[in-house]
Amino acid sequence: MAVPGVIRIRYRPDYRTDTIGRYAHGQFLASITWAFREGVGLPRDWPRHKRLYAVLHRFDPDGHHLDADIWFAGTWAEKQQHPPDQDPVLARAESKMAELLGSLSEIDYGDIAIRPFRLEVDGVVFGLVVGSEEGYEWATLEPDDLFFTEPWDGSYDT
């Protein structure tokens, strides 16, 4: 089965898709996610390259990507300089996420249905990116690494 033009993403409270839904002007998908820039691989000094982002994508009611706020919070190396209960990188990302979600009016958390899209910010790919190999097709939410495939019912693997 081919990748559908609009892909459903299931809302799962207290899990990876707990900040998705609809708002007054369409749909939204938000996350706090770690990422490496394209082509970095996994160097010995990987903590300097692993980056945390607060992300808010906005879509129209039909699932077309409108725009995104993508905010860099810090690196894993910075995180490692502090005790786990005093993580300033995560605290900054969570604060920014609250601000981003607070900018949306009439939020209703729940399933969304969006079209594939791809953008690159700061050398990192963000989007719902379609892939295929030997007749098998899928979509991956990047850089969150959520993997969607048949039966295209909104469920995902991580």
N, C-alpha and C positions, 0 to 999 in steps of 0.2 A: 504494500500500500504506500502510495506516495505521501510525502509530507503535505498536510493540508495547508491551505492558504491562511487559515486562522487557527492558531494552536491554543487549546485550553490549558490553563495552569490552575491546578487545584489549590485552594486555600487550606493550609494545615496549621491550626493554632499551635503555638509553642514549638514550631519547627521551622524549617527553612523558608517557607512561604507564608509566614504569619503577618507580613506587612505588604499584602497585595489586596486590591479591591477596586471599588469605584468611588468617584468623587463627583462634584457638581459638573465638571466639564468632560468627564470620560472615565478612563481607567488609570490605575497607577500600579507600579511595581517598585518596591523599595527593598534595599538590603544593605547590610554591612558585610563586606567581603574582602578577603585577602587575595592578592594577585601579584603575579610577576609580570614585568614588561615582556612583550613579545621578543623572542630570541635570546632571553637571558639564560635559559636552561636552569641548572642547579649548581652554581659555582660554590666553591668552598666558603666564601663569605656570603652565603645566601641570606642570612638575616638582614643584611644591608639592602637587599633587593626585594624582599617580600614586603609588600605595601598594603596598608589597610585603607579602604575607601568606604564612605557613606554614599549611597547611590539612590536617586529617585528618578525613575523613568515615568513620563506621562504619555498617555495614548488617547486618541479620540474614542468615541463610543464604538467604532467599528474596528478598533485594534491597530490603527496606524500609529506608529511612533511619532510623537510631536516634538519632544525635547527631553533633556535630561540634566539633572544637577548631579555632578560627580565630584566629590570632595575628598582630597587626600588627607588622612589623619596622622600618618606616621609609619614607621617601619617596625619590623619584628625586632631588629637590633635595639631600637629605642625601648620597646616593650620589655626586653630582657634586662634592661638596666634597673628595673623596679620590681618589688615584690608582686606576686600575682594579684593580690587584693588591692594594689595601688597602680593599676595599669593605666597610664595617662593616654595612651594611644586609643585604647578601646573607649575610655571615658569621653574623649573628644569626638570619636565617631558616633557614640550613642547620643551625645548632646546635639550634634549636627543632624542626626536622623530625626530626633524629636522636633527640631526646628523645621526641617524639610516637610515632615508629615503635618506639622502645625500650619504650614502654608496652604494646605489643601482644605477646601470647604466641603462640607457634607460628606465626610468619609463613611464608607460602608465596607468593612473588610469582607472579602469573599473571593470566589473564583473569578478569574479574568480570562479573556480570549483575545490574544494579540497576534499580530502578523510578524514574521521573521524580520529582524533588523540587525544592523551591525554598525558600530561606530568605534573609533579609536580615540582614546583620551590618555595623554601622558604615556604613550607607548603601550597601553593596555587595551585589549579588545573587550568591549561591552556589547551585549546584545543577545538576541535569540537567533543563533547561527545554525543554518542548515548544513548538514554533511551527508555524504553517501559513500558507499564502498560496495562494489560487486552487487549492485541492486538493492542493498539495504540502506534505508534512509532514516535519519534522525534529526533532532534539533537539540542544541545544547545552550542553556542559559549561561552566558559567560560574563564575568569570570567565576560565577557561583558554582559551576560544574554540576548543574542539574540537567539530567539527560532524559529527553522525551522521545517516545517511539510508539509504535502501534500498541494498543488500539486508539491512541490519541485521545484519551479520556481525561487528561489533566494530571494523571499520576506521573511520577518521575522517580528516577534512581539517582543516587549521589555517588 
